[in-house]
Amino acid sequence: MNAAKLILVVPLLVLAACTAIQPQHHVRIADGIDLQLQAPGGDSTALQKIDATYREQRHALLMQVETHDGTLAMAGLTPTGTRLFSLSFDGENISSWQSPLFTAPFDGAYVLADYQLATLPVASLQRALPEAANLREETTANGERQRQLLDQHSTVVIEIRYRRDGSMQYCHRQRDYCLLITPLKAR
């Protein structure tokens, strides 16, 4: 797949405006389910390879995530290193930038919400979800952890599998996308 096509079709990691600062506390993560975004804590850095499948189309990108002094910063890059978007969140506001060549129908707040659902403790996430939503985590028969977000009808909306090799598979059933997220070591 050529870089131009990748830039046009990766729908998951898109921001609505080229540059924007907006107060953002809640993100609609599924029908009837809003997540109250959590203020970043601690200091960390992660580099990840993301293999995304959206409606049977496959895409690859890199994601750099850093938290420091109460701010979380994310940057999405093509496999060759071209920045597609970036955003920062200080617990109250999201500041975002998007390449003018990168167009798709989703806001960067979705990326941030997906990241928080996959990485934050279940107890704090459950408090950030409406009462009708249920986030549960269990260990599967093969010893891997699994998280599931269920809606008010007990239907699985999001499923996250944490693999023994350190990767995770994040699938959003309502929005028809899956991400295979593999941690990379920074050089």
HELIX and SHEET records of a PDB file:
HELIX    1   1 ALA A    3  VAL A    9  1                                   7    
HELIX    2   2 GLY A  108  THR A  119  1                                  12    
HELIX    3   3 VAL A  122  ARG A  127  1                                   6    
SHEET    1   A11 THR A  19  PRO A  23  0                                        
SHEET    2   A11 ASN A  93  GLN A  98 -1                                        
SHEET    3   A11 ARG A  83  PHE A  89 -1                                        
SHEET    4   A11 THR A  71  LEU A  77 -1                                        
SHEET    5   A11 GLN A  57  HIS A  68 -1                                        
SHEET    6   A11 SER A  44  TYR A  54 -1                                        
SHEET    7   A11 TYR A 177  LEU A 184 -1                                        
SHEET    8   A11 MET A 168  HIS A 172 -1                                        
SHEET    9   A11 VAL A 156  TYR A 162 -1                                        
SHEET   10   A11 ARG A 145  LEU A 150 -1                                        
SHEET   11   A11 ASN A 134  THR A 139 -1                                        
SHEET    1   B 2 HIS A  26  ALA A  30  0                                        
SHEET    2   B 2 ILE A  33  GLN A  36 -1                                        
END                                                                             
